[in-house]
């Protein structure tokens, strides 16, 4: 895609292009239903290529956990008597693999793998990739696709409701992720959540967004950490 447009693509460029594709899918479904199936076939080819390249990148170790990831797990996640649930917005399965590698290497007595729920789909099912600005309820999806996505998001909301600690790592709660923000806002009504930990270089900005979603719930403690300094806690 970068070669086609002759510009340097970054994350914002990619997200803008994906959001435009979602707009076109909605438009074609309502305004040109006779051409919709062929259009979706082309979109699925793009998704297949995305997954193929991500898989290759994973296998070549080109994409991998950031250097602080294991320290984060040791300090906040792999603590005695903690039950773990992992929700990811990534398409790749790098985090899935790392969670289990680090977990077992720390001899936690895990008898089975830690499951990761991919809110936006994964490379294991290319057609199910969730593009930026998509929502769980889209009129162009068939019944099976609709049920699969709603089940994943319902599971995420129920999981969050049962937790007493929520860790946001690598999430900026970007405006493009309005639905994710709504899922996080469920925390504001969950009785079990006592602390939200934000691990982000700009945790102050993310904390402001979290506070907007919390509906002023005072008994939820919000703490921020820089990935480079996990010993310094900033209370918000």
C-alpha positions as CSV (number, residue, x, y, z in Angstrom):
1,X,0.0,0.0,0.0
2,X,2.9,2.4,0.8
3,X,4.3,1.8,-2.7
4,X,0.9,2.3,-4.3
5,X,0.4,5.7,-2.7
6,X,4.1,6.7,-2.9
7,X,4.1,8.1,0.7
8,X,5.4,6.9,4.0
9,X,2.6,5.1,5.8
10,X,2.3,5.2,9.6
11,X,-0.4,4.0,12.0
12,X,-2.6,7.0,11.6
13,X,-2.5,6.6,7.8
14,X,-3.4,3.0,8.0
15,X,-6.3,3.6,10.5
16,X,-7.6,6.4,8.2
17,X,-7.6,4.0,5.3
18,X,-9.3,1.2,7.2
19,X,-12.0,3.6,8.5
20,X,-12.6,4.7,4.9
21,X,-13.0,1.0,3.9
22,X,-15.6,0.5,6.6
23,X,-17.5,3.6,5.4
24,X,-17.4,2.1,1.9
25,X,-18.7,-1.3,3.1
26,X,-21.6,0.4,4.8
27,X,-22.3,2.6,1.7
28,X,-22.1,-0.4,-0.8
29,X,-24.4,-2.5,1.4
30,X,-27.1,0.1,1.5
31,X,-26.7,1.9,-1.8
32,X,-25.4,-0.8,-4.2
33,X,-26.5,-4.1,-2.8
34,X,-26.2,-5.7,-6.2
35,X,-22.4,-5.1,-6.1
36,X,-22.0,-5.8,-2.4
37,X,-20.9,-9.4,-2.5
38,X,-18.2,-8.8,-5.1
39,X,-17.0,-5.8,-3.0
40,X,-16.8,-7.9,0.2
41,X,-14.8,-10.5,-1.7
42,X,-12.2,-7.8,-2.5
43,X,-12.2,-6.7,1.2
44,X,-11.6,-10.3,2.3
45,X,-8.6,-10.6,0.0
46,X,-7.2,-7.5,1.7
47,X,-7.8,-9.2,5.1
48,X,-6.1,-12.4,4.0
49,X,-3.1,-10.4,2.9
50,X,-3.0,-8.6,6.3
51,X,-3.1,-11.9,8.1
52,X,-0.5,-13.5,5.9
53,X,2.0,-10.6,6.4
54,X,1.4,-10.6,10.2
55,X,1.9,-14.3,10.4
56,X,5.2,-14.0,8.5
57,X,6.3,-11.1,10.7
58,X,5.5,-13.1,13.9
59,X,7.4,-16.2,12.6
60,X,10.4,-14.0,11.8
61,X,10.2,-12.4,15.2
62,X,9.8,-9.0,13.5
63,X,6.9,-8.2,15.8
64,X,7.4,-9.2,19.4
65,X,6.5,-8.1,22.9
66,X,8.1,-4.8,24.0
67,X,11.1,-5.1,26.3
68,X,9.1,-4.1,29.4
69,X,6.3,-6.7,28.8
70,X,7.8,-9.5,31.1
71,X,8.5,-7.0,33.9
72,X,4.8,-5.8,33.6
73,X,3.6,-9.3,33.9
74,X,5.8,-10.1,36.9
75,X,4.8,-6.9,38.7
76,X,1.1,-6.7,38.0
77,X,-0.2,-9.9,36.5
78,X,1.6,-13.1,37.7
79,X,0.9,-12.5,41.3
80,X,0.0,-15.4,43.7
81,X,-3.7,-16.1,43.8
82,X,-4.5,-13.8,40.9
83,X,-6.9,-15.1,38.3
84,X,-6.1,-13.8,34.8
85,X,-8.2,-12.8,31.9
86,X,-6.6,-11.3,28.8
87,X,-8.5,-9.1,26.3
88,X,-6.5,-8.0,23.2
89,X,-7.3,-5.6,20.4
90,X,-4.4,-6.9,18.4
91,X,-4.9,-9.1,15.3
92,X,-1.6,-10.9,15.8
93,X,-1.1,-13.6,18.5
94,X,2.2,-12.3,19.9
95,X,0.7,-11.5,23.3
96,X,-1.1,-14.8,23.5
97,X,2.1,-16.7,23.0
98,X,4.1,-14.5,25.3
99,X,1.6,-14.7,28.1
100,X,1.9,-18.5,28.2
101,X,5.6,-18.6,27.7
102,X,6.3,-16.2,30.5
103,X,3.6,-17.6,32.7
104,X,4.9,-21.2,32.5
105,X,8.5,-20.1,32.7
106,X,7.6,-18.5,36.1
107,X,6.4,-21.8,37.3
108,X,2.9,-20.6,38.3
109,X,1.6,-24.1,38.3
110,X,-0.6,-23.4,35.3
111,X,-2.3,-26.5,34.1
112,X,-3.5,-25.1,30.9
113,X,-2.9,-22.1,28.6
114,X,-4.1,-18.6,29.4
115,X,-6.8,-17.8,26.9
116,X,-6.7,-14.4,25.1
117,X,-10.0,-13.0,23.8
118,X,-9.4,-11.0,20.6
119,X,-12.0,-8.2,20.6
120,X,-11.1,-7.2,17.0
121,X,-10.5,-10.6,15.6
122,X,-7.2,-12.4,14.9
123,X,-5.0,-13.7,12.1
124,X,-6.4,-17.2,12.8
125,X,-9.7,-16.1,11.1
126,X,-9.0,-13.5,8.4
127,X,-12.6,-12.8,7.5
128,X,-13.4,-11.9,11.2
129,X,-10.9,-9.1,11.3
130,X,-12.5,-6.0,12.9
131,X,-11.4,-2.8,11.1
132,X,-11.1,0.6,12.9
133,X,-14.5,2.3,13.4
134,X,-16.4,-0.9,13.0
135,X,-18.9,-1.8,15.7
136,X,-20.4,-5.1,16.9
137,X,-23.7,-4.5,15.2
138,X,-23.2,-3.9,11.5
139,X,-26.1,-4.5,9.1
140,X,-23.8,-6.0,6.4
141,X,-22.8,-9.0,8.5
142,X,-24.6,-12.3,8.3
143,X,-26.2,-14.0,11.3
144,X,-23.3,-16.2,12.1
145,X,-20.8,-13.3,12.0
146,X,-23.1,-11.1,14.0
147,X,-23.4,-13.8,16.7
148,X,-19.7,-14.5,16.9
149,X,-18.8,-10.8,17.4
150,X,-21.6,-10.2,19.9
151,X,-20.5,-13.2,21.9
152,X,-16.9,-12.0,22.1
153,X,-17.9,-8.5,23.3
154,X,-20.5,-9.8,25.8
155,X,-17.8,-12.1,27.2
156,X,-15.4,-9.1,27.5
157,X,-18.0,-7.0,29.4
158,X,-18.8,-9.9,31.7
159,X,-15.1,-10.6,32.3
160,X,-14.5,-7.0,33.2
161,X,-17.4,-7.0,35.6
162,X,-15.9,-9.9,37.5
163,X,-12.4,-8.4,37.8
164,X,-11.2,-6.4,40.8
165,X,-8.2,-4.9,38.8
166,X,-8.1,-3.7,35.2
167,X,-4.7,-3.2,33.5
168,X,-4.7,-1.0,30.3
169,X,-1.4,-1.6,28.5
170,X,-0.8,-0.3,25.0
171,X,-4.3,1.2,24.7
172,X,-4.8,4.9,24.1
173,X,-8.6,4.7,24.0
174,X,-8.5,6.5,20.6
175,X,-11.7,8.2,19.4
176,X,-11.8,5.6,16.6
177,X,-12.4,3.0,19.3
178,X,-15.7,4.4,20.5
179,X,-17.0,0.9,21.1
180,X,-14.0,-0.1,23.1
181,X,-14.4,3.0,25.2
182,X,-18.0,1.9,25.8
183,X,-16.8,-1.5,26.9
184,X,-14.3,0.1,29.3
185,X,-17.1,2.3,30.6
186,X,-18.8,-0.8,31.8
187,X,-16.3,-0.7,34.6
188,X,-18.0,2.4,36.0
189,X,-21.0,0.2,36.8
190,X,-19.1,-2.9,37.9
191,X,-19.1,-3.4,41.6
192,X,-15.8,-5.5,41.8
193,X,-13.3,-3.1,40.1
194,X,-11.2,-1.4,42.7
195,X,-8.2,-0.3,40.7
196,X,-7.4,0.6,37.1
197,X,-3.7,0.5,36.1
198,X,-2.6,2.5,33.0
199,X,0.7,1.6,31.5
200,X,1.5,4.1,28.8
201,X,4.2,6.7,28.0
202,X,1.4,9.3,28.1
203,X,-0.6,7.8,30.9
204,X,-1.9,11.2,31.9
205,X,-3.8,11.6,28.7
206,X,-5.2,8.0,28.9
207,X,-6.2,8.6,32.6
208,X,-8.3,11.7,31.5
209,X,-10.1,9.5,29.0
210,X,-10.7,6.8,31.6
211,X,-12.1,9.3,34.1
212,X,-14.6,10.4,31.5
213,X,-15.7,6.8,31.1
214,X,-15.9,6.2,34.9
215,X,-18.9,8.4,35.4
216,X,-17.2,9.9,38.4
217,X,-17.1,6.6,40.3
218,X,-15.0,7.6,43.3
219,X,-14.2,4.2,44.7
220,X,-12.1,3.2,41.6
221,X,-8.5,4.0,42.1
222,X,-6.7,5.1,38.8
223,X,-2.9,4.8,38.7
224,X,-0.5,5.5,35.9
225,X,2.9,4.1,35.1
226,X,5.4,4.7,32.4
227,X,6.7,1.5,30.7
228,X,10.2,2.8,31.4
229,X,9.6,3.3,35.1
230,X,7.3,0.7,36.7
231,X,8.4,1.7,40.2
232,X,6.9,5.2,40.0
233,X,3.1,5.3,40.5
234,X,1.1,8.4,39.6
235,X,-2.3,8.6,41.2
236,X,-5.2,10.3,39.3
